[in-house]
């Protein structure tokens, strides 16, 4: 699902790359809405075949796609109420429910036949719970070649999930490129910066507002703050997770301890990773509204991660003008989103159609990104090449064009054959 300017994203989201009748199956890498969010649209357009995923991805999609459908239906109601015309939602709740009927969860490292001649295997991508790279062994005329789809590659050393597993050999590779032109700060550096931001904002009597993706980033923030609280590295101020979707997603995380990184000290020692004394979950609307009337410093984690919708907008509308507060950005902010405008520190923000002056401090921590950076992706690719004497083309996807071009240049200089394909083009290997 595309995000950004309403009209542009709506047009992109309604355009499919091929007729539904030509689609034999869907193999999903992970649950993030930019990867899974249009699955119910396929169902609305008549798709009725299998959707493959890992078991954890299926459980996350059950809540995320229902939430996406709910948001779209509410958007239509809002536009109609304010006489801004009628826009048909991309899909409704019934399509999200039907999507789950078609989804089949399979474990990592167990091959499954997608269609005759095409066998797939999921390996751990280390990005979020249940995320996978996909090995596609394609057999034709007695000859087998392996196409690898990287999915979103995670970082080594991230909390909760295991480190990414590079594939054993590939003949061709479809690879993400989100951070292909820069490196992140270290995970430990991010943790130290988080503690510093909390301490300094609390000392001013302000609030730390953290827009966070409901799946993955919110749980990382809970985990990090839990660890800092255990160590006494942050003051004992209340921490609120103000997002029903994030609360449900956290429950799914608790259901899948088999995916946790057992080398993590807190995974080994803490009885409950996502429950501790300072932490409060606010599911109901009235509970969320009560936060605006509360006094004193606090941490509020709320969706959406790019500040395009959800409860974070209410907290920003109230808190962005207060210089005591800090807006802490811990995730990627796409072009044309409110999140990007906050990162750019534009002096006035448009929230709910109103001008809100930005006086709060803005801090950006890149170290909590769940995406591998340039060096980490290059190292991941190096492992693939070491096991792949016949490695052919590498097609870069999932990145802004200028980033893809820079990453392509860097990889080409290392001897790789790299292309940045245009949407809706076909390639062979």
PyMOL commands that set and color helices and strands:
alter all, ss='L'
color gray80, all
select helices_A, chain A and resi 6-13+20-22+33-36+39-44+55-81+93-102+187-203+217-231+244-255+257-259+265-269+285-293+312-319+338-343+366-368+374-386+401-413
alter helices_A, ss='H'
color red, helices_A
select strands_A, chain A and resi 26-27+51-54+103-106+112-115+118-124+132-140+143-149+172-176+207-211+238-241+279-281+298-302+326-329+348-351+354-357+361-364+394-397+418-419
alter strands_A, ss='S'
color yellow, strands_A
deselect
rebuild
show_as cartoon
